[in-house]
Amino acid sequence: MLLVYGIGLLIAGLFLINAIFSYQSKHIDPAFWTTIWFQVKMIPLFFAANVMIGFGIKYNYKSTGSLTFALSLSKGFEIFIVVLMGYLFLKEVPTWKTWVGLSLVIGGFVITRLK
């Protein structure tokens, strides 16, 4: 059950952080003070996302016993979420190279779990 909680927290935290940065790149003027003001307003959301990611990694580590796997899993989710955010905010359609890269990451998860 910890693995399910860990994966859920990881996905929620990574989705939140990447959504904030995607929104900023699309809708916030890149001027210095505008960006600083937006980042200051987002501090509570960044805090919540960091807590979710931290507990997600902790729960995944406790359930699998491998920190390498827990961190690799979080990177895999982050790559997938970045591709999703690119599509949602910037309408970037993933190419075949993107899918090959994601397949390599997933293959890496499988390899790390082999004994």
C-alpha positions in Angstrom: 0.0 0.0 0.0 3.0 2.3 0.6 4.0 1.9 -3.0 0.5 3.2 -4.1 0.7 6.1 -1.8 4.3 6.9 -2.9 3.5 6.8 -6.6 0.4 8.9 -6.0 2.3 11.5 -4.0 5.1 11.6 -6.6 2.8 12.1 -9.5 0.8 14.8 -7.7 3.9 16.7 -6.6 5.7 16.5 -9.9 2.5 17.4 -11.8 2.1 20.5 -9.6 5.7 21.7 -10.0 5.7 21.2 -13.7 2.3 22.8 -14.2 3.6 25.9 -12.3 6.6 26.2 -14.5 4.6 25.5 -17.7 2.1 28.1 -16.8 4.9 30.6 -16.1 6.5 30.0 -19.4 3.2 30.4 -21.3 1.4 33.2 -19.4 3.8 35.2 -17.3 5.9 38.0 -18.8 9.6 37.1 -18.7 10.5 40.4 -17.1 12.5 40.0 -13.9 10.1 41.5 -11.4 7.0 39.9 -12.9 8.7 36.5 -12.7 9.9 37.2 -9.1 6.3 38.2 -8.0 4.8 35.1 -9.6 7.4 32.9 -7.9 6.7 34.5 -4.5 3.0 33.9 -4.9 3.7 30.2 -5.8 5.8 29.5 -2.6 3.0 27.7 -0.8 2.4 25.5 -3.9 6.1 24.7 -4.2 6.2 23.8 -0.5 3.3 21.4 -0.9 4.7 19.9 -4.0 8.1 19.4 -2.4 6.5 17.7 0.6 4.5 15.4 -1.7 7.6 14.5 -3.7 9.7 13.9 -0.5 7.1 11.6 1.0 6.5 9.9 -2.3 10.2 9.0 -2.6 10.3 8.0 1.1 7.3 5.6 0.7 8.7 4.1 -2.5 12.0 3.5 -0.8 10.3 1.9 2.2 8.2 -0.4 0.0 10.9 -1.4 -2.5 14.1 -1.2 -0.3 15.9 0.5 -3.2 16.6 4.2 -3.3 17.9 3.9 -6.8 14.6 2.5 -8.0 12.6 5.1 -6.0 14.6 8.0 -7.6 14.6 6.4 -11.0 10.9 6.0 -10.8 10.5 9.7 -9.9 12.6 10.7 -12.9 10.6 8.5 -15.2 7.3 10.1 -14.0 8.9 13.5 -14.3 9.9 12.9 -17.9 6.4 11.7 -18.8 4.8 14.7 -17.0 7.1 17.1 -18.8 6.0 15.7 -22.1 2.4 16.0 -21.0 2.8 19.6 -19.9 4.5 20.4 -23.2 1.4 19.1 -25.0 -1.2 20.7 -22.6 0.4 24.2 -22.4 2.4 24.6 -25.6 0.6 22.1 -27.9 3.9 20.3 -28.6 3.2 16.9 -30.1 5.8 14.3 -29.0 7.8 12.9 -31.9 9.1 9.3 -32.3 12.3 10.4 -30.6 10.4 11.3 -27.5 8.7 7.9 -27.3 12.1 6.2 -27.8 13.5 8.2 -24.9 10.6 7.3 -22.7 10.9 3.6 -23.7 14.6 3.7 -22.6 13.7 5.2 -19.3 11.0 2.5 -18.7 13.5 -0.1 -19.8 15.9 1.3 -17.2 13.3 0.7 -14.5 12.9 -2.9 -15.6 16.7 -3.4 -15.5 17.0 -1.9 -12.1 14.4 -4.3 -10.7 16.0 -7.4 -12.2 17.9 -9.5 -9.7 
